[in-house]
């Protein structure tokens, strides 16, 4: 289970059997494994019962996700080349207070140089050569993801919004800084698994996930038909109304905080 060349790291394999001590080990970034390997490791541990693993990973439907992958043939659509665990941070400012945060995320990565919506959003050839589409996966059935390899991103990204928030001149606002550094972050096995299952169980149960997907597909179809019929305005809510709703909710939230 351990890499002989790198001390104090754990090498994820297709046959790994997770023990409690393994959860705090740093994952060797050279590990070659798939989502199916992680699903099996989470459910088939000889030391950690599934009910305990559910609580550790905060994923009540852990076994349902595993069964969905195991009881169906892999049906990858080909848009995704691999899945990725990545680190992202942010820096922002609210009420003159600097707020910083960071988290591990999980998404799909497309094939190099392939831009799915290139006709609608043209891209410079120099940028296209290095472009990879990123895909959200929280609405995807596990049998469409299970056999994709998982990689740990070798860069760290930070979104710095401070200068943007400070600028009072909206016409000459400073652009937010999106900083990416070539740096291989360290991630423990627990952090890696938590990031994966947090994303996969975003909507709770598989039933809730599929219902949300059906509803989104219905709305997209409705919008496409409205565009063709010239009735899109009837479906959309004016920005002024949306803004008024947001401001009302924010005011109510602030009032409740002051009461406490």
CORPEPE-V829193 format. One record per backbone hydrogen bond with DSSP energy under -1.0 kcal/mol. CO is the residue of the C=O (numbers start at 1). NH is the residue of the N-H. E is the energy in kcal/mol with one decimal. If there is no record, write none. Layout:
# CORPEPE-V829193
<<CO NH E> <CO NH E>>
This chain:
# CORPEPE-V829193
<<1 11 -2.2> <10 28 -3.0> <20 23 -1.1> <22 25 -1.9> <23 190 -2.4> <25 189 -2.0> <26 10 -3.0> <28 31 -2.2> <33 150 -2.7> <34 38 -1.4> <35 39 -2.4> <36 40 -2.5> <37 41 -2.2> <38 42 -2.2> <39 43 -1.6> <40 44 -3.0> <49 53 -2.5> <50 54 -2.5> <51 55 -1.1> <52 56 -2.4> <53 57 -2.6> <54 59 -2.3> <59 62 -1.2> <61 65 -2.2> <62 66 -2.0> <63 67 -2.7> <64 68 -2.2> <65 69 -1.6> <66 70 -2.6> <67 71 -2.6> <82 109 -3.1> <83 151 -2.5> <84 107 -2.0> <85 153 -2.8> <86 105 -3.1> <87 157 -1.4> <88 103 -2.2> <89 159 -2.2> <90 101 -2.1> <91 161 -3.2> <92 99 -3.2> <94 97 -1.6> <97 94 -2.2> <99 92 -3.0> <101 90 -2.7> <103 88 -2.3> <105 86 -2.1> <107 84 -3.0> <108 135 -2.8> <109 81 -3.4> <109 82 -1.5> <111 114 -1.8> <115 118 -1.4> <117 121 -2.5> <124 128 -2.7> <125 129 -1.6> <127 130 -1.0> <128 131 -1.1> <131 113 -3.1> <133 110 -3.5> <135 108 -3.2> <137 140 -1.7> <141 144 -1.8> <142 145 -1.4> <142 146 -2.4> <143 75 -2.9> <145 148 -2.1> <146 36 -2.6> <148 35 -1.5> <149 83 -3.2> <151 85 -2.5> <156 181 -2.9> <157 89 -3.1> <158 179 -3.0> <159 91 -2.8> <160 177 -2.5> <161 165 -2.4> <162 166 -2.3> <163 167 -1.5> <168 170 -1.0> <177 160 -3.6> <179 158 -2.9> <181 156 -2.4> <181 183 -1.2> <187 27 -3.2> <188 192 -2.5> <189 193 -2.5> <190 194 -2.5> <191 195 -2.3> <192 196 -1.9> <193 197 -2.6> <194 198 -2.2> <195 199 -1.5> <196 200 -2.2> <197 201 -1.6> <199 202 -1.4> <201 204 -2.0> <205 209 -2.1> <206 210 -2.7> <207 211 -2.0> <208 212 -2.3> <209 213 -2.2> <210 214 -2.4> <211 215 -2.1> <212 216 -2.4> <213 217 -2.4> <214 218 -2.1> <215 219 -2.2> <216 220 -2.4> <217 221 -2.2> <218 222 -2.2> <219 223 -2.3> <220 224 -2.4> <221 225 -2.2> <222 226 -2.0> <223 227 -2.2> <224 228 -1.7> <225 229 -2.1> <226 230 -1.0> <226 231 -2.2> <231 234 -1.1> <232 235 -1.4> <232 236 -1.4> <238 242 -1.9> <239 243 -3.2> <240 244 -2.0> <241 245 -2.0> <242 246 -2.3> <243 247 -2.6> <244 248 -2.0> <245 249 -2.2> <246 250 -2.7> <247 251 -2.3> <248 252 -2.1> <249 253 -2.4> <250 254 -2.6> <251 255 -2.4> <252 256 -2.0> <253 257 -1.7> <254 258 -2.0> <255 259 -1.8> <256 260 -1.3>>
